Amino acid sequence: MAAGDSGAARVVLAVTGCPAHVEAELHRIVGMEIGDLLIEGSAPAQTDRLAVSCTEDSVHLLAESRCPACRVDRTLHLNDFPPDAVPRALALAGVELLASLSPAVRHRLEARGADQNVPLGPPVVALSTRPPTWRADAALVWLNFLGDSGLSLWGGRARIAREIGRRLSLGLDMEAASGSRAAALGQVRGVLGSAGAFVGVHAGQRDVFTEIALGGRMGVAYLAGEPGTSNVAGNRVSRAWGGPALSLRLWAGHGSPAFGFCAESGLALLGGDGLAGDVTAVSVRNFWVSLALGVGLRL
């Protein structure tokens, strides 16, 4: 580390709204980069300043030099970095902003490069972003078709989703469920299988993650009559079912695995009915709702 430059402008680091461990790491890493140009505590009048302000999912960096108009800022999104890389990414981005304003910081970085036999050149901060995130989850599902003869079913769902950028996600799932409903001459049993595709907007951090998504679900419904007596014959029928759907998803948990809840509602434009004589005993059509509880992994 080079010795302090006589008369060189010093730097004050001000951190607000960031977790304590992030603030401590920022001071440590910035101090490693610019050495004794960084001062702690009260600041003399002739100082440069780096301000770091954290919000829920972004960080604003502001570098100011001694001249009134000498300032430059940048906003970084926390979801672009793995959690353990956030402090270093913020520190290096802040040092880069300071170097663009302060010759003293620029010279200090060049001196460090020369000490390490690194060719001199403009300070480059490599802020490697997080690769696209995949999520996989499995859930227990309760599915219910609304109406007087709507069928209620229990089953399971397997899903995989990919985050696209900071806010969008694409999810695909497979679902299977079964249930029965009492009828005048016995009962009607249904087995439903379907595939869903959704495009959503998500927000939050790795610990708490929410998403609202629009898409649809298509599948096959198998309905079978189970007579209560041997004098009545039971019939079986298969029908396509599905339609547009809206889902709301919440995941909570530190890292992976995480625990999730999903509420879904849709309109079955395709569907079928199970009849007992001339009366509709069970219906798989019109509006449906489902609730799911599950566990997921970040891949």
Secondary structure, DSSP 8 states (H G I E B T S, - for coil): -----TT--EEEEEEESS-HHHHHHHHHHHHHHHGGGEE-SS--SSEEEEEEEE-SSEEEEEEE-SSTT-EEEEEEEGGGS-GGGHHHHHHHHHHHHHHHH-HHHHHHHHHHHHHTT----S-----------EEEEEEEEEEEE-STTB-EEEEEEEEEEEEETTTEEEEEEEEEEEEEEEETTEEEEEEEEEEEEEEEEEEE-SSEEEEEEEEEEEEEEEEEEEESSTTS---EEEEEEEEEEEEEEEEESSSSSEEEEEEEEEEEEEEEEEEETTEEEEEEEEEEEEEEEEEEEE-
